[in-house]
Amino acid sequence: MPSAQDPFYVVKYEIQDSIDKLQSTFHQWQNTSNAAEQGRLTKEVRAGCESIEWQVDELDKAIAVASRDPSWYGIDEVELESRMTWTSSSRSQVVTMKKALEAGKGSSTTSHSSMRQELMRLPSSRQNDTYNQYAARDNDDFIQSESDRQMLLIKKQDEELDDLSESVRRIGGVGLTIHDELTAQDKILEELGSEMDSTTNRLDFVQKKVGMVMKKASAKGQIMMICGLLALFIFLFILVFFT
């Protein structure tokens, strides 16, 4: 249901007020017998008709724009048809008064009954009060529905935020687990590195010991070979000279 604060209704109430004032001035024009007063009222009514026609035309343009996509402006086809009917009725009332001005004072008596029938289409003050009451009630209903809709949206957003918060907590927990695992792996790698350094040092020490043993073993072998050769020389010397 459209709100009473809808720009259409704001302009509509202003135009309706102008039509009410124009109707009063038009009745004065019908009932006056003073030529000067009639001339002044004629100008006033004609200017009022032109102003109202321009306002109604602008309102029709706005309705034409809204008719392209009524749902975007929060109205339905029934409301759109009601607005078009009101502008058409307002324009016909203004045209009727303009025709009466053009016909002049002389023909006003014969067309008086028809003019009254046309002008009776204008809502009375009591009808305006009733309409305003309905508009106010519709406005309250609209505000209540909008409030309910906003509350539902807020509730849905709260639920989505709760789900998002829970997801963030889960991701945070997984991150902490990964961090702990990486820390443990880093400690294991550090211990493995320390053990490798210790093993390397031990291997170097063993290699040095082996090298020293091999050096010692080589020197002793040479001495034994020299001793053996010396013994063989002595044996051959004795064998040659004493046999």
Backbone as numpy.savetxt, mean C-alpha at the origin, in Angstrom:
# Nx Ny Nz CAx CAy CAz Cx Cy Cz
-22.87 2.06 1.05 -23.72 3.26 1.05 -22.84 4.50 1.05
-23.06 5.49 0.14 -22.21 6.67 0.08 -22.30 7.49 1.35
-21.22 8.15 1.69 -21.17 8.98 2.88 -21.78 10.34 2.61
-22.32 10.97 3.69 -22.86 12.32 3.56 -21.76 13.32 3.26
-20.51 12.92 3.51 -19.38 13.78 3.20 -18.88 13.57 1.77
-19.60 12.74 0.99 -19.26 12.54 -0.41 -19.31 13.91 -1.11
-18.30 14.23 -1.96 -18.31 15.53 -2.65 -19.60 15.78 -3.44
-20.20 14.71 -3.96 -21.45 14.88 -4.71 -22.53 15.49 -3.83
-22.67 14.95 -2.60 -23.71 15.45 -1.72 -23.40 16.85 -1.21
-22.14 17.15 -1.02 -21.77 18.51 -0.61 -22.21 19.51 -1.67
-21.88 19.21 -2.94 -22.28 20.11 -4.04 -23.79 20.09 -4.22
-24.39 18.90 -4.06 -25.84 18.78 -4.24 -26.58 19.66 -3.24
-26.16 19.66 -1.97 -26.82 20.49 -0.96 -26.67 21.96 -1.28
-25.51 22.34 -1.79 -25.30 23.75 -2.16 -26.22 24.14 -3.32
-26.30 23.26 -4.33 -27.18 23.55 -5.47 -28.64 23.59 -5.03
-29.01 22.65 -4.16 -30.39 22.61 -3.69 -30.74 23.89 -2.93
-29.79 24.38 -2.14 -30.02 25.63 -1.42 -30.19 26.79 -2.40
-29.37 26.79 -3.48 -29.49 27.84 -4.50 -30.84 27.75 -5.21
-31.30 26.54 -5.47 -32.60 26.37 -6.12 -33.73 26.86 -5.22
-33.63 26.57 -3.93 -34.66 27.05 -2.99 -34.73 28.57 -2.99
-33.56 29.21 -2.96 -33.53 30.68 -2.98 -34.06 31.21 -4.30
-33.68 30.52 -5.41 -34.15 30.95 -6.72 -35.66 30.80 -6.84
-36.21 29.75 -6.24 -37.65 29.54 -6.24 -38.36 30.70 -5.53
-37.80 31.11 -4.40 -38.40 32.23 -3.66 -38.39 33.51 -4.51
-37.23 33.76 -5.15 -37.13 34.96 -6.00 -38.09 34.87 -7.19
-38.22 33.67 -7.74 -39.13 33.48 -8.88 -40.57 33.75 -8.49
-40.97 33.32 -7.28 -42.33 33.59 -6.81 -42.55 35.10 -6.65
-41.53 35.78 -6.18 -41.64 37.24 -6.08 -41.84 37.87 -7.46
-41.09 37.33 -8.45 -41.22 37.84 -9.82 -42.64 37.60 -10.35
-43.22 36.44 -10.01 -44.56 36.14 -10.48 -45.62 37.06 -9.85
-45.39 37.42 -8.61 -46.42 38.14 -7.86 -46.25 39.65 -7.88
-45.11 40.14 -8.39 -44.91 41.59 -8.36 -45.64 42.28 -9.52
-46.08 43.52 -9.27 -46.74 44.31 -10.31 -45.94 45.56 -10.65
-44.82 45.73 -9.94 -43.96 46.89 -10.17 -43.00 46.55 -11.29
-42.98 47.41 -12.33 -42.15 47.13 -13.50 -40.67 47.14 -13.15
-40.26 48.11 -12.34 -38.84 48.20 -11.98 -38.43 46.98 -11.14
-39.27 46.64 -10.20 -38.98 45.48 -9.35 -38.97 44.20 -10.18
-39.90 44.14 -11.15 -39.95 42.96 -12.00 -38.68 42.83 -12.84
-38.19 43.98 -13.33 -36.95 43.95 -14.12 -35.77 43.48 -13.28
-35.70 43.98 -12.04 -34.59 43.57 -11.17 -34.67 42.08 -10.86
-35.89 41.62 -10.55 -36.05 40.20 -10.23 -35.78 39.32 -11.45
-36.14 39.84 -12.65 -35.87 39.07 -13.87 -34.37 38.82 -14.05
-33.59 39.89 -13.86 -32.13 39.74 -13.97 -31.59 38.78 -12.91
-32.14 38.90 -11.71 -31.66 38.04 -10.62 -32.00 36.57 -10.88
-33.23 36.31 -11.36 -33.62 34.93 -11.64 -32.81 34.37 -12.80
-32.62 35.19 -13.85 -31.86 34.71 -15.01 -30.41 34.39 -14.62
-29.79 35.25 -13.83 -28.42 35.00 -13.39 -28.35 33.74 -12.52
-29.38 33.58 -11.65 -29.41 32.38 -10.81 -29.56 31.11 -11.63
-30.40 31.16 -12.66 -30.60 30.00 -13.52 -29.30 29.63 -14.24
-28.60 30.62 -14.76 -27.34 30.35 -15.46 -26.30 29.74 -14.51
-26.23 30.29 -13.29 -25.27 29.77 -12.32 -25.58 28.32 -11.95
-26.89 28.04 -11.71 -27.27 26.67 -11.32 -27.07 25.71 -12.48
-27.37 26.17 -13.72 -27.15 25.30 -14.88 -25.67 24.93 -15.00
-24.80 25.89 -14.78 -23.36 25.62 -14.87 -22.94 24.61 -13.79
-23.45 24.80 -12.57 -23.10 23.87 -11.49 -23.62 22.46 -11.77
-24.84 22.38 -12.30 -25.40 21.06 -12.61 -24.61 20.40 -13.73
-24.18 21.20 -14.73 -23.37 20.64 -15.81 -22.06 20.07 -15.27
-21.41 20.80 -14.37 -20.17 20.31 -13.77 -20.41 19.03 -12.97
-21.55 19.00 -12.26 -21.89 17.80 -11.49 -22.15 16.61 -12.41
-22.77 16.89 -13.56 -23.01 15.82 -14.54 -21.68 15.27 -15.08
-20.69 16.16 -15.26 -19.39 15.70 -15.72 -18.74 14.77 -14.70
-18.87 15.14 -13.42 -18.31 14.29 -12.36 -19.02 12.94 -12.31
-20.36 12.95 -12.53 -21.11 11.69 -12.54 -20.69 10.83 -13.72
-20.42 11.47 -14.86 -19.98 10.71 -16.04 -18.64 10.03 -15.79
-17.75 10.73 -15.09 -16.46 10.12 -14.75 -16.66 8.94 -13.80
-17.53 9.12 -12.80 -17.77 8.04 -11.83 -18.46 6.85 -12.47
-19.25 7.10 -13.52 -19.98 5.99 -14.16 -19.06 5.03 -14.90
-17.83 5.45 -15.19 -16.88 4.56 -15.87 -16.45 3.40 -14.97
-16.35 3.68 -13.68 -15.96 2.63 -12.72 -16.59 2.96 -11.37
-17.90 2.68 -11.20 -18.60 3.07 -9.96 -17.98 2.47 -8.70
-17.51 1.23 -8.80 -16.96 0.56 -7.61 -15.74 1.29 -7.08
-14.98 1.92 -7.96 -13.78 2.66 -7.51 -14.16 3.82 -6.61
-15.34 4.43 -6.87 -15.79 5.57 -6.08 -16.74 5.16 -4.95
-16.91 3.85 -4.76 -17.73 3.37 -3.64 -19.22 3.54 -3.84
-19.69 3.54 -5.08 -21.12 3.67 -5.35 -21.56 2.50 -6.24
-22.89 2.30 -6.32 -23.42 1.24 -7.15 -24.28 1.85 -8.27
-24.85 0.99 -9.09 -25.63 1.46 -10.23 -26.89 2.20 -9.79
-27.51 1.75 -8.69 -28.72 2.41 -8.20 -28.41 3.84 -7.77
-27.31 4.00 -7.02 -26.90 5.34 -6.57 -26.56 6.21 -7.76
-25.90 5.63 -8.76 -25.53 6.39 -9.95 -26.77 6.87 -10.70
-27.76 5.99 -10.83 -29.01 6.37 -11.50 -29.75 7.45 -10.71
-29.71 7.36 -9.37 -30.36 8.36 -8.54 -29.72 9.74 -8.73
-28.39 9.75 -8.84 -27.70 11.03 -9.04 -28.05 11.63 -10.40
-28.07 10.79 -11.43 -28.43 11.29 -12.76 -29.85 11.83 -12.79
-30.77 11.14 -12.10 -32.17 11.58 -12.05 -32.28 12.93 -11.37
-31.51 13.12 -10.29 -31.59 14.38 -9.55 -31.08 15.54 -10.40
-29.94 15.36 -11.08 -29.41 16.45 -11.92 -30.35 16.76 -13.08
-30.95 15.71 -13.66 -31.90 15.93 -14.76 -33.12 16.71 -14.28
-33.62 16.35 -13.08 -34.78 17.04 -12.53 -34.44 18.50 -12.22
-33.27 18.73 -11.65 -32.86 20.10 -11.31 -32.72 20.95 -12.56
-32.15 20.36 -13.62 -31.97 21.12 -14.86 -33.33 21.47 -15.48
-34.27 20.53 -15.45 -35.58 20.78 -16.05 -36.32 21.88 -15.28
-36.13 21.92 -13.97 -36.78 22.98 -13.17 -36.22 24.35 -13.54
-34.89 24.42 -13.71 -34.27 25.69 -14.08 -34.71 26.11 -15.48
-34.78 25.14 -16.40 -35.22 25.45 -17.77 -36.66 25.96 -17.77
-37.50 25.39 -16.91 -38.89 25.84 -16.83 -38.98 27.29 -16.38
-38.17 27.64 -15.39 -38.17 29.04 -14.92 -37.63 29.97 -15.99
-36.61 29.55 -16.74 -36.08 30.40 -17.81 -37.11 30.62 -18.91
-37.86 29.57 -19.24 -38.90 29.71 -20.25 -39.98 30.67 -19.79
-40.29 30.61 -18.49 -41.30 31.54 -17.96 -40.82 32.98 -18.05
-39.52 33.20 -17.80 -38.97 34.56 -17.92 -39.05 35.04 -19.36
-38.74 34.14 -20.31 -38.78 34.53 -21.72 -40.21 34.80 -22.18
-41.18 34.04 -21.63 -42.58 34.26 -22.02 -43.10 35.58 -21.50
-42.55 36.03 -20.34 -42.94 37.32 -19.81 -44.09 37.23 -18.84
-44.40 38.40 -18.27 -45.41 38.50 -17.23 -46.79 38.14 -17.74
-47.08 38.46 -19.03 -48.43 38.28 -19.54 -48.84 36.82 -19.57
-47.94 35.94 -19.91 -48.31 34.54 -20.02 -48.10 33.78 -18.72
-47.69 34.47 -17.67 -47.42 33.80 -16.40 -48.68 33.25 -15.77
-49.87 33.93 -16.07 -51.11 33.49 -15.44 -51.56 32.14 -16.01
-51.44 31.98 -17.36 -51.89 30.74 -17.97 -50.98 29.57 -17.62
-49.69 29.87 -17.43 -48.75 28.78 -17.13 -48.48 28.63 -15.65
-49.26 29.36 -14.83 -48.99 29.36 -13.39 -49.17 27.96 -12.79
-50.26 27.28 -13.21 -50.52 25.97 -12.63 -49.43 24.97 -13.02
-49.03 25.03 -14.32 -47.98 24.10 -14.75 -46.65 24.41 -14.07
-46.37 25.71 -13.89 -45.13 26.09 -13.20 -45.13 25.60 -11.78
-46.25 25.70 -11.11 -46.33 25.24 -9.73 -46.12 23.73 -9.66
-46.66 23.02 -10.70 -46.45 21.57 -10.71 -44.98 21.23 -10.88
-44.27 22.00 -11.75 -42.84 21.75 -11.94 -42.05 22.06 -10.68
-42.39 23.20 -10.07 -41.63 23.62 -8.89 -41.96 22.79 -7.67
-43.16 22.15 -7.70 -43.50 21.28 -6.58 -42.60 20.06 -6.51
-41.84 19.83 -7.58 -40.89 18.72 -7.56 -39.74 19.00 -6.60
-39.54 20.29 -6.33 -38.48 20.64 -5.39 -38.85 20.13 -4.01
-37.97 19.52 -3.29 -38.29 18.96 -1.98 -38.59 20.05 -0.99
-39.63 19.84 -0.18 -39.98 20.78 0.88 -38.98 20.69 2.00
-39.09 21.64 2.94 -38.16 21.63 4.07 -38.33 20.36 4.90
-39.57 19.89 5.00 -39.79 18.66 5.77 -39.17 17.47 5.07
-39.31 17.45 3.72 -38.68 16.38 2.97 -37.17 16.45 3.09
-36.65 17.69 3.08 -35.20 17.86 3.26 -34.76 17.32 4.61
-35.57 17.62 5.66 -35.23 17.13 7.00 -35.23 15.60 7.02
-36.26 15.01 6.38 -36.31 13.54 6.34 -35.13 12.97 5.57
-34.82 13.62 4.44 -33.68 13.14 3.65 -32.38 13.26 4.44
-32.22 14.39 5.15 -31.01 14.58 5.96 -30.91 13.51 7.05
-32.08 13.14 7.61 -32.06 12.09 8.63 -31.59 10.77 8.04
-32.14 10.44 6.84 -31.70 9.21 6.17 -30.22 9.29 5.83
-29.78 10.48 5.35 -28.37 10.63 5.00 -27.48 10.46 6.22
-27.93 11.04 7.35 -27.14 10.91 8.57 -27.08 9.45 9.03
-28.24 8.76 8.91 -28.25 7.35 9.30 -27.36 6.52 8.38
-27.44 6.83 7.07 -26.57 6.12 6.13 -25.11 6.43 6.42
-24.84 7.69 6.82 -23.47 8.06 7.15 -22.98 7.29 8.36
-23.86 7.15 9.37 -23.48 6.37 10.56 -23.21 4.91 10.19
-24.10 4.36 9.33 -23.90 2.97 8.90 -22.59 2.82 8.13
-22.31 3.79 7.28 -21.06 3.74 6.51 -19.85 3.82 7.43
-19.91 4.75 8.41 -18.80 4.88 9.35 -18.62 3.60 10.15
-19.75 2.99 10.58 -19.65 1.76 11.35 -19.05 0.63 10.51
-19.52 0.52 9.25 -18.97 -0.53 8.38 -17.50 -0.31 8.10
-17.12 0.96 7.90 -15.72 1.26 7.67 -14.89 0.95 8.91
-15.46 1.25 10.10 -14.76 0.95 11.35 -14.56 -0.55 11.51
-15.62 -1.32 11.20 -15.50 -2.78 11.28 -14.46 -3.30 10.30
-14.48 -2.73 9.09 -13.51 -3.17 8.08 -12.09 -2.85 8.52
-11.91 -1.66 9.10 -10.58 -1.29 9.58 -10.13 -2.21 10.71
-11.07 -2.57 11.60 -10.72 -3.47 12.70 -10.30 -4.84 12.17
-11.03 -5.33 11.15 -10.66 -6.61 10.55 -9.29 -6.54 9.89
-9.02 -5.42 9.21 -7.71 -5.26 8.58 -6.60 -5.22 9.62
-6.87 -4.50 10.73 -5.86 -4.42 11.80 -5.62 -5.78 12.42
-6.72 -6.54 12.63 -6.58 -7.88 13.20 -5.79 -8.79 12.27
-6.08 -8.70 10.96 -5.35 -9.51 9.99 -3.88 -9.12 9.95
-3.60 -7.83 10.03 -2.21 -7.38 10.04 -1.49 -7.85 11.30
-2.20 -7.84 12.45 -1.59 -8.34 13.68 -1.24 -9.82 13.55
-2.16 -10.60 12.96 -1.89 -12.02 12.77 -0.69 -12.24 11.84
-0.62 -11.45 10.77 0.51 -11.58 9.85 1.81 -11.17 10.53
1.75 -10.14 11.38 2.96 -9.73 12.11 3.38 -10.80 13.10
2.40 -11.46 13.75 2.74 -12.56 14.67 3.43 -13.70 13.92
2.87 -14.06 12.74 3.50 -15.12 11.94 4.90 -14.71 11.50
5.04 -13.45 11.12 6.36 -12.98 10.70 7.34 -12.99 11.86
6.87 -12.59 13.04 7.73 -12.61 14.22 8.16 -14.02 14.57
7.22 -14.99 14.45 7.56 -16.39 14.73 8.58 -16.90 13.72
8.42 -16.52 12.46 9.39 -16.93 11.44 10.76 -16.35 11.72
10.79 -15.08 12.14 12.06 -14.45 12.47 12.72 -15.15 13.65
11.92 -15.54 14.65 12.48 -16.25 15.80 13.07 -17.60 15.37
12.34 -18.31 14.48 12.87 -19.59 14.01 14.17 -19.40 13.23
14.18 -18.41 12.38 15.40 -18.14 11.61 16.55 -17.76 12.54
16.24 -16.97 13.59 17.26 -16.61 14.56 17.82 -17.84 15.27
16.90 -18.77 15.63 17.36 -20.01 16.28 18.25 -20.83 15.37
17.86 -20.94 14.10 18.70 -21.67 13.14 20.06 -20.99 12.99
20.06 -19.67 12.97 21.32 -18.93 12.86 22.24 -19.19 14.05
21.65 -19.21 15.27 22.45 -19.49 16.46 23.01 -20.91 16.42
22.20 -21.87 15.96 22.67 -23.25 15.85 23.84 -23.35 14.87
23.70 -22.68 13.73 24.79 -22.69 12.74 26.04 -22.05 13.33
25.85 -20.95 14.08 27.00 -20.28 14.69 27.70 -21.19 15.68
26.92 -21.90 16.51 27.53 -22.83 17.48 28.27 -23.95 16.77
27.67 -24.46 15.68 28.32 -25.54 14.93 29.62 -25.07 14.30
29.60 -23.88 13.73 30.82 -23.34 13.14 31.90 -23.11 14.20
31.48 -22.64 15.38 32.46 -22.45 16.46 33.08 -23.77 16.88
32.24 -24.83 16.98 32.77 -26.14 17.35 33.71 -26.66 16.27
33.36 -26.51 15.01 34.22 -26.94 13.92 35.54 -26.18 13.92
35.48 -24.90 14.25 36.70 -24.09 14.30 37.63 -24.59 15.41
37.04 -24.94 16.56 37.86 -25.49 17.65 38.51 -26.81 17.24
37.73 -27.68 16.56 38.28 -28.96 16.11 39.44 -28.73 15.14
39.26 -27.77 14.21 40.33 -27.47 13.26 41.57 -26.93 13.97
41.37 -26.10 14.99 42.51 -25.59 15.74 43.25 -26.72 16.45
42.50 -27.65 17.08 43.13 -28.78 17.75 43.86 -29.67 16.76
43.25 -29.90 15.57 43.90 -30.70 14.54 45.18 -30.04 14.06
45.14 -28.72 13.93 46.34 -28.00 13.52 47.45 -28.12 14.55
47.07 -28.04 15.84 48.07 -28.17 16.91 48.69 -29.57 16.90
47.84 -30.59 16.72 48.36 -31.97 16.68 49.28 -32.17 15.48
48.93 -31.60 14.33 49.80 -31.72 13.16 51.13 -31.04 13.38
51.12 -29.88 14.02 52.38 -29.20 14.34 53.24 -30.06 15.26
52.61 -30.67 16.28 53.35 -31.51 17.22 53.93 -32.74 16.52
53.12 -33.36 15.65 53.60 -34.54 14.91 54.74 -34.18 13.98
54.64 -33.02 13.34 55.72 -32.57 12.45 57.02 -32.38 13.22
56.92 -31.80 14.39 58.13 -31.62 15.21 58.73 -32.96 15.61
57.87 -33.92 15.96 58.38 -35.24 16.33 59.04 -35.93 15.16
58.45 -35.81 13.97 59.04 -36.41 12.78 60.41 -35.80 12.47
60.50 -34.49 12.62 61.79 -33.83 12.40 62.84 -34.35 13.38
62.43 -34.52 14.64 63.38 -35.04 15.65 63.84 -36.45 15.31
62.88 -37.31 14.89 63.22 -38.70 14.54 64.14 -38.73 13.33
63.84 -37.87 12.33 64.69 -37.83 11.14 66.12 -37.41 11.50
66.25 -36.47 12.40 67.60 -36.06 12.83 68.32 -37.21 13.53
67.58 -37.93 14.40 68.18 -39.07 15.10 68.63 -40.14 14.11
67.75 -40.45 13.13 68.07 -41.46 12.12 69.31 -41.05 11.33
69.38 -39.74 10.98 70.55 -39.25 10.26 71.83 -39.41 11.04
71.75 -39.12 12.33 72.93 -39.25 13.17 73.34 -40.71 13.28
72.36 -41.63 13.44 72.68 -43.06 13.53 73.32 -43.54 12.24
72.76 -43.08 11.09 73.32 -43.50 9.81 74.75 -42.99 9.63
74.99 -41.77 10.08 76.35 -41.24 9.99 77.30 -42.06 10.84
76.84 -42.37 12.08 77.70 -43.18 12.96 77.93 -44.57 12.37
76.90 -45.15 11.82 77.04 -46.48 11.24 77.99 -46.46 10.06
78.04 -45.48 9.29 78.94 -45.37 8.14 80.39 -45.24 8.59
80.67 -44.47 9.57 82.05 -44.32 10.07 82.57 -45.62 10.66
81.78 -46.35 11.42 82.20 -47.63 12.02 82.47 -48.67 10.94
81.65 -48.69 9.88 81.87 -49.64 8.79 83.19 -49.39 8.08
83.51 -48.11 7.89 84.78 -47.79 7.25 85.97 -48.25 8.10
85.85 -48.04 9.40 86.96 -48.47 10.29 87.14 -49.99 10.24
85.98 -50.70 10.26 86.08 -52.16 10.22 86.67 -52.64 8.90
86.32 -51.96 7.79 86.89 -52.33 6.51 88.39 -52.10 6.49
88.83 -50.98 7.05 90.26 -50.70 7.09 90.99 -51.75 7.91
90.36 -52.07 9.05 90.98 -53.10 9.91 91.07 -54.46 9.19
90.01 -54.80 8.48 90.00 -56.06 7.75 91.06 -56.09 6.66
91.18 -54.97 5.92 92.18 -54.90 4.88 93.60 -54.96 5.47
93.74 -54.30 6.60 95.07 -54.34 7.25 95.40 -55.76 7.70
94.41 -56.46 8.22 94.66 -57.84 8.65 94.98 -58.72 7.45
94.30 -58.50 6.34 94.56 -59.28 5.14 95.95 -59.00 4.60
96.39 -57.77 4.68 97.74 -57.42 4.23 98.79 -58.11 5.07
98.60 -58.09 6.36 99.55 -58.75 7.26 99.58 -60.24 6.98
98.41 -60.83 6.75 98.36 -62.28 6.48 99.10 -62.61 5.18
98.91 -61.82 4.17 99.58 -62.08 2.91 101.08 -61.81 3.02
101.44 -60.86 3.80 102.90 -60.58 3.99 103.58 -61.76 4.67
102.96 -62.28 5.67 103.54 -63.42 6.37 103.57 -64.62 5.44
102.53 -64.79 4.68 102.46 -65.93 3.81 103.56 -65.87 2.74
103.86 -64.70 2.28 104.84 -64.58 1.19 106.26 -64.72 1.72
106.59 -64.10 2.80 107.97 -64.04 3.25 108.33 -65.18 4.18
107.45 -65.85 4.78 107.83 -66.90 5.75 107.50 -68.30 5.27
107.05 -68.45 4.02 106.84 -69.81 3.53 107.74 -70.09 2.34
